[in-house]
């Protein structure tokens, strides 16, 4: 089980390579603009105010006007609590991530950054709770699939990677917002007294929206309403409504979607890069967990071999002591056997300590308390021993071509190089002249109190064109030159990445071949070591060899057993690492570390699963230093 499709989003393997810019399928695409209907509520003034005293009239402003305004504001604030904004942010970010996954991989999965602490009040979470968890670990008997699930849920870095992707998607919503209808509404109320003692009250507000178009144009519309009443002196009052708009459109500098929507385009592409990086991280994370788990099983296997060797040394010492009592064994041979027994015991003690240290490090990787008791299932190593080597054969040319199509970080580097080209065009546009057309207008209601009556003949408007010659463009010139330099930096960086990837592929192929040969040599060496032990014991019991011969044979046997296990694990991890470099490892497949189906490669590159005992051909070293194949 991988930290993939069933648990997290973005865990699949790329099925097709896309090097072109991607447009998000958003409900709020900046090409589609909708104006919302606007409704305004109008309050009616009480005509009986004129019949009361100025003090009561003033009190009415304090007792009626401000509570209404304050009440409306409180209702708005109550409807926009922090939890509402949090849910809305999550919904938008998850939607974006889902759309990008669907576009890249052809499927999408559940993605969330919520943890067991997310729904709790931060003030309720005390450090003592974390300390108690650290002290009170559980007893766990786990399989390799269990460890993958536990790590996905608890690993700190895994959570950080998810949050980084979430924040990248969240930043895109800010850029999308610029091309949507940005509505606003404001209310105010005040009570005033002049130096002459004249008292008045006023209330008002406005509502409207601003909009930026991908052409570079902008539109603003505002409806404002002002109420004013004097409560001393002449009891005058007025109520006015104003409708106004403004429109601007650049024609040269800052005009066109390619220029205006550049930040939006980059933000969209950043999400694509983020999804690819997160998917690559998931694959590497799964391989790392599997690698650490199997390395621990390798350590357990070495410990068992060492323990068996220790027991054999104990038996050897007993036999020599018995023969010494009969006068048929020397003190020197007995002393050598006892020393060998102590050395075996010492090795065993050290290996146990090293295993426990490695197990503690694995617990941290899983994200569980170090105080936990962890028992690992030995089945994966036994299955690996039975399966042998999954052969892999591919030329370096084919491998590099496959990496170009499937390695997600490399695809990101190629696309970032394309970004640097686009930046030059945008920077060059800033060197042009400002040539803008504009228009604005307003219409005010008939005064002094009829704020619903408008005379279209009273519309005030103006329009025109404005030209600002590019006389001073020093800052823009420097920015353009820097952008061109950044392009060449990106060009060199891509060239380096391509060469580095070719090198990594070459090293991966070479290492895999090396590990295969190591395994075959160790396999042959173990067979020899086993025969040597059998012979040494028989000759020793027959009195035809020394105890030293048995001791050396046993040492050779244990070393060969451990070396064979190490070679087998080394080959497995080298193959997984090479698949990561090629971008052709599907960590969603069950037992992906051994399954043939997890290697997204044609059958021609995959050989038989069983290794043979064929001799490794050793050639003259001059072949390695020439152009000969």
N, C-alpha and C positions, 0 to 999 in steps of 0.2 A: 504493500500500500504506500503510495507516495503522498506528499503534501500537495495533492493536485486536484483533479477535477471534482472529486467527491467532497473535498473539504474547503478548498479555496478557489478563487477565480484566477484566471490567467495562467492556469497550470498546464495547459495543453502544449503540444509541440506544434510549431508552425507547419501547416500543410502546404502552404504556398508562399512564395517570396513576393513581397510588395515593396518596391523602392520608390513608388510614387506617393505624392502627398495624399492624405486621406481627408475626406470631408465627413464630419460627423453627421449622423442622421438625427439631428436634434429637433425636438418639437419647437424650439425657439431659434430656428435658423435665422441669421440676420437678413436673409433675403426675403423673409416673410414677415411683414409687419402688420399688426392689427391695432386699431384704436379701440380702446374700451369706451363704453358709453359713460357719460358723466352726468351724475345727478346731484343737484345741490338743494339743500333744504333751506327754506327762508323762514325766518322768525318774524312774527307780527308783534308790533308794539302795542302796548296797552294805552288807549286814549285817555284813561282816567288819571294818568300821571300828572297832567297839568293842574289837576284840582287839589293836589296835596302840597304841603309845604316844601320848601327847598331842601330842608333837612331830610324829610321822608323820601323826596325824590333822589337825593344822594344815597340814602340808605337802600333805595330800591336797586340802584346800580350795583352796590356792594352785595345786596342780598339776592339779586336775580341774575345779573349779567355774568359776574365772575363765576358763580357756581355752575352755570350752564357751560361756560367755556372750560372750566376745570373738569367738569364731569365728562365732557366729550374727550378731553385729553386723557383722563384716567381710563376711559373705556378703550381708547386706542392702545394705550400702554399695556393694559391688562390683556389685550388680545395678542400682544407681540412679546410674550415672555421669552426668556433665553432658551427654554426647552423647545419652543416652537421654531425658533431660528436654527437650533441644532438639528432638529428633525428635517427641516427643509434643506439645510446644507448637506446632510447625509443623503437625502433622496437625490439631490442634483448630482453629487459626486458619484454615487453608485450607478446612476443612470449613464453618466458619461463613460465610466469604466466598462460597463456592460456593453455599450455600443462599440467601443474600441475593440474589445475582445471579439465581439461578433464579426467586426470588419476584418481583423487580422487572422483569427483562427477558425472562423466559421461556426463558433459556438461560444456560449458564455456560461459562467458559473456563479454561484453565490459568493459574494465578496462582502466582508464586513470587517471593520476595525474594532468592533466592540469586544471588550474583555469582561471578566467577571466583576470588575470594578466600575464598569462604564455607567451602570444604572444607579450607582450609589452616590450619595451626597459626599463630596470630598471631605467635608468636616467630620464625617462619621468614620473615615478610614484613618486609623491610628498606626503609628510605627510599631506599637506593641503587637498588633495583629500579624505583621510581617515577621517579627522576631519569633513569635510563637509558631508560625508556619515553618520557619527555618529550623526550629528545634524539634518539631514533631513530624518527622518524615514517616511515610508509610512503608509497608512491606509489599514489594511489587515483584511478581514473576511475569516477565514480559517476553513477547516475541519481537522480531524485528519490525513487524507491521505495527505492533503496539507502540514501539518507540517512535516511529514516524508520526503517528497520530498525536502522541504526547508532545513531541517537539513542536509540531505545528501549533498546538494550542498554548504552549508555555514558553517557547524560546523567545528571549527578549529581542534578539536581532531580527527574528522573523516578524515580530509585531512592528518593529521600527520600519522595516521595509514596506509593510502594508500601509502604515501611516504615511510614509513618504509618497507612495502612489496616490493615496487619498488626497493629500495636500496638493499634489500636482494637478489632479482633476479639479480640485476646489478652486485653484487659481484660474482655471479655464472659465469658470462661471463668471468671474469678474470681467474677463474680456468679452464674453457673450453678452453681458449686461449692457455694455456700451452701445450695442446695436439693437437693443430692445426699447420698448416704450417705458421711459423712466418717469413715473408719476410722482407727484408731490402734492401735499396739502398742508396748509398752515393756518392756524387760528391765533388771534390775539385779543386781548381786552385790557383796558387801562382806565384809570380814574385820575383826573387832573384838576389842579387849582392854579390859576394865574396869579401874578403879583397884584392884580386889582381885585382879587377875591372871587373872580368868576370861576365857577366850577362846571366841569363837563365830564362826560363819559364817552368812551369810544369802544367799538368792537369791530372786528372784521376778519377777513381771511382770504386766501386765494387757493386755487386748485389748478393743476395743469400738468403738462408733461413736456419733456425734452427728448429729442430723438436724434441719433447720429446715423446717417446712411453710409453704406459702404462706398458710395461715390465720393465721400468726403463732405457732403452737405449736412446741414443741421437744421432742425425745425423745433421751434418752441411755441407753445400755446398756453395762455394763462387767462383764467377768469377770476377776477378779484371783486370783493364786496366790502364796502366800508360804511359803518354806521356811526353817526356822531350826534350827541345831544348836549345842549347847554342847560344847566339846572338853575342858574342864577342870572340875573339881568334879563335880557330878552331870551325866552325859552325857545331858542332856535333848534332845529334838527335838520339833518341831511342823511340821505341814503343813496349811495352811488354804486353802480356796478360797472366794471371795465373788462372788456374782452380785448386781448392783444395777442399778436403773433410776430414771430421773426423767422426769417429764412435766409440761409447763406449757403453758397456753393462755390468752392474753389475750382478753378479751371486749369491751373498749371501745377504749382507747388501744393502738395497734399491732396491731389485729386486722383481718383481711381481706386478700385478695390485692391489692386496689388499693393498700393501704398497704404491706404487707410486701414485695411484689415490685416496688415502684417503682424501686429501683436496677437491678433486672434489666431491667425494661421500658425504662428510659432507656438502659441499655447496649446493648440490642437495637436501639433506634432510632438510637443513635449509629453503629452499624455500617451501618445503612441510609443514614444521612447520609454516612458515609465512602465507601461504594460509589458513591453518586451524585456526590460531589465528585471522587472519583478518575476516574470516567467522564468528567465534564466536563473535568477536567484533561487527560485523554488527547486529547479532541477539540481543545481549545485548543492543546495541544502540537503535534498534527499540523498544524493550520492555521498555527501559528507557523513550523514547519520548512518547510512549503510556501511560505509567504510570504517567508521569508529566501532560500530557494533561487531563487524567481522574481525577487526583487529583484536578486539577483546576476546572473541572466541579463539583466535589464534593464540593469544596469551594463555588462555585456559588450556589449550591443547599442549602448549609447551610445558605448562606447569604439571600436567598429568604425565607427560613423558619424563620430566625431571623427577617426579615422585617415584615413578616406576624404576628409574635408574638408581634412585636412592635406596629403594627396597632391595634391588639387586646387589648394591654395594654392602648393605647390611648382611645379606646372606653370604656374600663372599667373605666378609670379615669373620662371620661365625664359622665357616668351613676352615679358614686358615687357623683360627684359634683352636679348633678341635684337632687339627693336624699338629699344631704346636705342642699340645698336651701329649700327643703320641710321640713327639720327638721327630716328626717328619717334615716340619716346616721351620724356616728360619725366622728369627726375630725381625729381620729387615723386611721380609715380605709381609709379615703381619702388620708392622708399622706403616708400610706403604698402603695397605688395604684400609687401615683405620683412618689414615690421612685422606684417602679418596672418599671414604664414607663421610667424613666431616665436610669435605669440599662439596659433595652432593647435597648434604643437608643445608649448607650455607647458601648454595645456589637456589635451592627450593624456597628458603626463607626470603631471599631477596626478590624472587619472582612473585611470590604472594604479595609482598609489599608493593611492588611495581604495578601489579594487577589492580590492587585496591586503589592506588593513586590514579590509574587510568580510568577506573570505574567512577571515581568521584568527579573527574573532569567530564566524563560522559553525562553524569547527572546534571551538571551545570549546563551542558549543551542541550539537554532535554528540557531544562527549565524547572526541574524539581529540586527540593531541598537535598543538600548533600547528606543530611542525616537519614535519608531514605535507604531502605534495604532493597537492593536490586539484584534479582536473579535472572540471568540471561538464558534464553532457550538455545540449546546447542545445535538445533536442526539445520540452520542455514549452512554451517561449516561442513556438516556431514553430507548434505545434499551437494555441496560444491565438490567435495572429494569424490563422490560417486559420479558426478557429471564430467569431471575432468575439465579440459579447456574448450571453450567455445572459440573455434578458430576464426580468424579474421584476416583477410588478404585484400589489399588495395594499394594501387600505385599512389605516389605522393601527388601526382597531377590530378587524379580523380578525387582524392581526398580533399585537396584544396578547392576544387570546383564545387564539391558538395558543401564545404564550409561557407563558401561565398553565397550560397543559396539558402542556407539554413541556420547559420550561427547568428543568433539575435543581436548580441553586442556589435558584431561586425556590420550587420545591416544598419544598425543605428548610426555607426560611424559614417557609413556611406551617405545616409540621409542627412546627417549633420553637415557634411560637406556640401550637399545641395542647398542647405539653409544658408551657408556662407555666401553662395552665389546670389541668393535672393536679397541679402542684406546690402550688397553693392548697389543694386537697382534702387532700393529704398533710399539709401544715402545720397545717391546721385540726384534723386528727385528734389531733395532739400536745397540744391544749388539753384533751382529755377526761381523765376520771379513769382511774386504773389499776385495773382489775378483772380479776383473774386467778384461774383455778383451777389447782391443782397436785396432783401425786401423786408419791410415790417409795416405793421399797421395796428390801429387800435380803434375801439368803438366804446363810447361812454354812454351810460343811460341818461335819460332826460332828468334833470334836477327839479326841485331839490330832494324830493322824497320818493319819487316813483322809480325804484331801481330795477323794474322789470320792463320798462318802456325804452326801446332803442330805435333811433332814427338812422336808417342806413345812409341817408344823405350826409350824416355827420361823421362818416368814417374818415379817419386820418391815416394816410399811408405814404410811404416813399420807397423808392427802389433805385438801384444804381449799380455801378461797377467801380471797382477799386483796383489800382495797380501799384504795387510796391516793387520797384526795380531792385535787382539783386546786386546792389552796390557793396554792401557789407555782408559777406558770407564767410568770414574767417573761421568761425566756429564750425559751420557746416562743411567748409573745405577740409578742415582738420579731421572731422568725423568721417568724411568720405575717404580720405587717405588712410585713416586707421582701419576702415572697413576693408579696403583693398588689401592691406597688409594682413588683416585677420583671415582673409580668404586664402592667401598664400600659406599662412600658418596652418589653416585647416587642410590645405592640400598636402603639406608635408606630414601632418598628423595622420591623414588617411593613408598616405604612402607607407608610413611607419607601421600603422596598424595592419596593413595588408602583408607587409614583410614579416611582422611579428606573428601573425596568424599562420603564415606559411611555415615559419620556424616551429611554432607550436605543433602544427600538424606533423611536420617531419620528425620532431622529437617524440611525439605520441606514437607514430608508426615504428620508429626505431626502438623505443622503449618496450612496446608490445612484443616485437620480435625478440628483443633481448630477454624479456620475462618468459617467453615461451621456451627459449633455449635453456634458460636457467632451470625451468621446471623439468625439462627432459633430462638434463644432466643430474639434477637432484634425485629424480626418480630412479635413474640407473645407479646412482651412488647409494641410495637406500637399500637396494637389492644386494649390492656388494657388502654393505655394512651388516645386514642381517645374516648373510652367509658367513661373514667373518666372525660374528659373535658365536654362532652355532659351532663353528670349527674350533674357536679358541676355548670354549667351555669343554668340548669333548677332549681336546688334547690336554687341557689342564687336569681334568679328572683322570686321564690316563697317565698323568705324570710326564707328559712329553712337552709341556710348555710352562712358562712362568705365569705367576699371577698378574704380572705387568701386562702380558699379552691380553688377558681377559679384560683388564681395566681399560686398556686402550681401545679394544674392540667395542666395549660398552659405550665409551665416550664417543666413538665414531658413530655408533648407532643412534644415540640420542641426538647428536648434532645433525645427522642426516634426516631424522624424523622431523626435527624442528625446521630445518632448511627447506624440506619439501613442502611443509605447510605454509611457510613464509613465501615460497616461490609461487604457490597456487594462489594465495591471497594477493600477492603483488601483481600477478597477471590479471586477476579480476579487476582490481582497482585501476590498473593501467588501461584496460579496455574501457571501463566506464569513463575515465578521464578523456580518452580519445573521442568517445561518442559525444561528450560535452563539447569538445573543441569543434567537432563537425556539426553539432546542433541536431543530431539524429537520435537522441535518446528520449524515449517516451516513458517518463516516470509514473504515468498513470496506469501502466500495465502491471498486473499482479506479479510480484517477484521480478520486478523489472531488471534487477541486477543479474539475473540468470536467464530470463526469458528471451528466446529468439525474437518474439514479436515486438519486444521493446526497442530493437534496433531497426530504425526506419530506413533500411537499406535494401537494395535488390539482393536476391539470393546469390548472385554471382560473387558477392563480397564475403559471404559467410560460408565457412567450411563445416566439416563434421564436428560434432560436439566431443567425441572421444579423442583423447590424445594417444599417440602411439609412443613406442619406445625406440624410435629410429635414432641412430647415432647422429650427433650434430656434426656437420661437415666443418672442418677447420681448414682454412685456406691460408696461403702465404700472405703475410701482412702487407706486402707490396700492393696487393689488390685494393687495400683500403686507402692507399695513398696515390691512386692513379684514376684515370677516367674509365677504366675497365669496369664492366658490370659484374 
